[in-house]
Amino acid sequence: MQDARNDRFGAALQRWVDSLNTFGEPAVVDAAVAPDVVIHRYGFATQKGQLVEHIVGRDDAGKWCSLSPRSAVFDLPEPVRVVDTDDGPMGVAAFRVKVPDLTNIGRWEFRLADDGRLAWLAHHPGEIEDAVEEHLPMGDRWGAHACEVDAHEHGHDHDHDGHDGHGMVIERREGGGVVIGRRDDDGS
């Protein structure tokens, strides 16, 4: 019985990985998450262990998946474990994300809806050496008008050099390297 439960949780989390690796492709996200999914994203560096983002619903989960740099590849480096809690079974798994010049291993905790899709997920990134601080206000990342970058509004349906959607600057270097930093107060 434990093997069947582990397989069910493992298959559900693999669908989530597929959502991340397709950058929020709607059909893939629909297969992975319940319509009212809740994602809690925890911080890194000085915000390690603190809830920094609360994402609710399938649409915003898909938007969040679309924010990864196009060079990012997610996978599961070890099998999913299922633990019994007072609130029912919970999956626990390490995740790995690779971009040029960076590999990060973090942890996901998650619960399933009755239909086997993700109902809740906690995203705990691993430590990042020489991490820059995030400046993401708690709440709705996209506001009423998606996001604003360099005084122009836009959605997240494209890869946008120089911006990852929440105050971080991504510089793609020749040869595939990526430098992630913080936008200064003057917008540079």
Phi, psi and omega in degrees: 000318179299322179297318179295320179293316177299319179297318180297314179293321179297317179295321179296317181289328176296325175297324176295316177302318178299322177298318179293319183285346174257009175057040174086024177307122189308315182295325180288318177297317178303322179288339186264325189236147174290155182304328182252030181307148175238128177240127175253117178256125180262156186274181176229176181057233184289346178261010181305131179083355179261138175292120182247346180207136180239111184250129184232130173097155183298319182297313180289329174298318177295319177299318181298318178300329184285350185280343182296144173303146184297346177273354183286138175228124178259147171205175179249107185284351179208164182295152176288138173253146175244127180242148177271131178233172177299335180265011181105183183293143179226132175276146177224131181206148169281145170236154177233135173235131179241132168228163179308132177072009179206131168234129180235132176246120180238197183225139172246139168241140185204158175233154182254148169284170180302331181275003176091358176271164180294130175257328181209140177217133172252125183254112180245101179292154173284171178295143177243121180297135180055041181292146171268159181277145174275152174230065183251116179292142178297138177123211185283114181298323190264346180058202182278347186229044183060234178232166179240129179226130177048043176066020170229140181268147178196164175272194183243034182266018180210161176274122187242100177305141175092000186200139177244010174099354181209052173083359179260145180254132177246122177248118178269125182261155175303141182088001172098358179289154179231133174244128180249128181215186183253138174288131177289164181302333180278005176090000182272000000 
